[in-house]
Structures are given as C-alpha cells and as structure tokens.
C-alpha cells in the first residue's frame, strides 16, 4: 500500500491506520480533528523501549514527543541532536522543505518508522557523540514557514 | 505494505537479541583481527629469515626449518593493545642438533648467523630464550630454537629453558593438531534456534561469514579482555596465552560434546564460565599444586609458574570472574549505549566503538539501499517484510 494518496488525509483516517499498524501498537484518542497516539518503540532487541506520543491536528504537522525515558537525562546534559525541543524531546524526523511528510502521507508508515530510526541512532549517539543518521540543521525560520505552508 | 500474518507477531525476540549480541561481538572480533596483508607480510618475512638461516654453512643449522607457533599458527592473534607491532612466534627447528649441544650454544649460533645479514643485524634484539627481529610499525618475529625430543613418541620437540642450560619438552606441531581438532567440533543448537536463524524475521540482518569458528573467537575475546584488564594492573600477573588457549579449547570440547545450546552466545558464555574446571589442582603438603598439562607431550605444565608465584593463580581467577561478570550480564542490558559502555570497560573503547559503528552501519547500508523496514516484534530489519522505512532527512538543531 503506497503512502501517498491524492487527497489530504483526515485525522480520523490517520488515527484509523495508527490503531491497526502492528509497529505502533498503543492507545490514544481522537476528537474534533485532533489525534493523540501513544505507543512503545524498541528499535532493535538490544535497544531500550521508549514511549512516544504523536499529536496531530488536522492541517498542522504531527508532533512526536518521547514521553519516557527522559532523553536529556540519558544524554547527561548534552544537547539532544535533531530535535525541535529539548524537553520533552520533540523529534525532527524529516525535512519539511523536501516534503518528506505532507498531509497526504500516512503517519503510521512514515513518521513511525522514522521514529524507530531516530531512536536507534540516538543510542549510538549517546555512546559515540556522533550522529550517524545524517541530516540537516535548520535556519531559524524553517519550522515556522513549514507550519504556515501546511495551514494554507 | 505486505500483509502481516498475526503469527509473525509471535516471533521470539530473545533469539533476535542473542543473535544481535553475537553479531556485535563478531564485529568486535573483526576489529581485533589482523588484516590478510599483515599476515601475508609477516609470513613472507619469516620465510625469508628461514631461507637465510638455512643457507648458513654451519652443520648445526643444516636442514633447519622455520615455522609458526602460538597464536600465529592457531589463528588467534589479536591486534596489540599498545603500539603497532604484533607478535609472530616462530620455531627454528634444527634436526641436526641433539641434547649433547647446550641451548646457550645453539642460541648463540643462530644469533651469529642472523647478525651476518646487514638488515637483520640492524633490527635484531636478544631476548631470554629467543631472538627478536623488529619490523618497526608492523610486527616482531620471535625465533626460538628447537631440537627433536627423542623421548616423545608424539613428535615433540625440546626448547631452551629460561637459564639456557637445559632443554625442556614442548610440542608446537602436536599442539596445533590438538587445537585444530577441538576447533573443528561443530556445536549443536536447539532446533528452534537453527530454524529461527534462517528466518528473516529473527535474523533481520545477514550474519557475516564466519571463517574462524567459535573457539578461536572465544579465545580472542578472552585474550583481549586480559590485555585490557591487566593494562591497569600488574602486567606480569596476566595469564599467559597458552593457559587461556588450552583451557578454552578443553572447555569448548567439553561443552559442545555434552550439551545442546540455545544459541551461540549461550555457548560462548558457558565455555568461558567452565574454563577453570580444567585446571587440575593437587594438595602437596598443604599447598596447592596447579597443573594444566600439555596433552601432546610429557613433562610440560602450562601452569608451572603458578607453583612458583602464588599471585598468578589468584590473578587468573580474578580476571576470569571479571570476564564472566561482563558477559553474564550482557543479555539483560537494554540500550546500545549501555551495552557499548559495558563492553568498552571490558574490551576497550578502541575496538568497541568501531564495532558498534559497524553494527549501526548495517542499518545505514540497508537504509541507503531502500531495504530497511520495521518488523513487528523485531524492529529495524533489512527485509522485505514489515513496514518499509522511507527516505527521510533528520532535521533540527
């Protein structure tokens, strides 16, 4: 099943897939075009298990937060890489200007796998202090522009 | 997205974890290995030395042959912990010499012949019982003379004792045969592991080809741990490699012949745990007498020094406990960083961090090739099954 549809997906449609996808088993709620979904991620059997929460308001961008454990505690004071916010850690999983995620894209088969990958590289970063997952760093205006674009 | 059968959700994650830990240790061993070109270079160097020695006019050196012993012969050499040169232990066997010639004379003759060569003279260093040729930045060749041991029916040899006054029994060729027989014993695993290993769901990344076998890898791990452990303690008390190698080989044979194991990591841990069982101990007038006999020749006790310096057996048991503590706890750990730190404490950051980087590199390679997926119950996998991980670029500060 391709992740791209012609139509923008509603929060209800995104929620439906999140409920059924076996790589993000969890629970949540859906109300008035906003979904919250909490689930556990263990990137590999050697990795920790993390509790994540996705919040998505239809028309905006999905926010992915690591609820547990506290990543800043694990990082022992180092600034976390590739996050929008440090505490709680809100993960940067894609490049907005490259449209790697848009509202036509299924969250469960894009954002969720990227969260697995982020946490996997995070654990190696804890050890080596090097981010092996590649990526880019924003100019300050990028996040605001992206949100503005999606609400148009 | 391929349809997922609910039975796929019953994949036993502990097999995958065991395989992942074994894969991580495998990458660690890859960091310890010498490269093929290092091995080739050492071999052509010592063959040239052998050629030079055999071209000497001296009757004692006539028909002499040079061959590798120790870790070079067994395939258990580790990269050295400090400096760049690795040790190549060589036997220079002299069929033309008998016990009528004392070891000091034989050693002197070899040194004299080596000194006749301008280059060898410049890199020659005399050691207690052997001559060392220093190929700076690469390796040392340690050349020990040996003669035939007429009392040994197993083709054993005699080498100089520490005082260079007498010949003592040893059997490098016999030991090599003995070791290779042990290394060749195939372990048996429970059917569930063997089947699971073959299934993509449990083996999410292909295992690297294993040429050395579990026994050699176990010995490399033990020796590396020893090197790190004693780097902050009294170096002289470190168990010698022949003790570690012999005990591990005996333990391996015992374990694989008497048990069927859940997985390779379980076997490796048990082999290490069981090593001390093969130290023989007798009570001699209230004092312990330690014996680790060389089974390939009479009269060689690898633990002979333990009966002279009582700190040595103590050091061995403490080292052994340190290693079993690390490995015993590893499977219960959660977090690649936690595991990396534990392994670094035991085996040194210099090999563990690159090993972890290789482990992570498997994921990155699959990601670059668009072959990365998330499998329920397993996680990241290089597989067609599961939720494919699409191209993304991490962003943020």
Interface residues (C-beta under 8 A of the other chain):
Chain A: X1 X3 X21 X22 X23 X42 X43 X44 X45 X46 X47 X48 X49 X74 X79 X81 X82 X83 X84 X91 X92 X93 X94 X95 X96 X98 X100 X108 X109 X110 X112 X113 X114 X116 X117 X118 X120 X121 X123 X124 X126 X127 X128 X131 X132 X133 X134 X135 X136 X137 X138 X142
Chain B: X1 X4 X9 X13 X14 X16 X17 X20 X21 X24 X204 X333 X334 X335 X336 X337 X338 X339 X340 X341 X353 X356 X357 X360 X361 X363 X364 X367 X372 X373 X374 X375 X376 X378 X379 X380 X386 X387 X388 X389 X390 X391 X392 X393 X394 X395 X396 X397
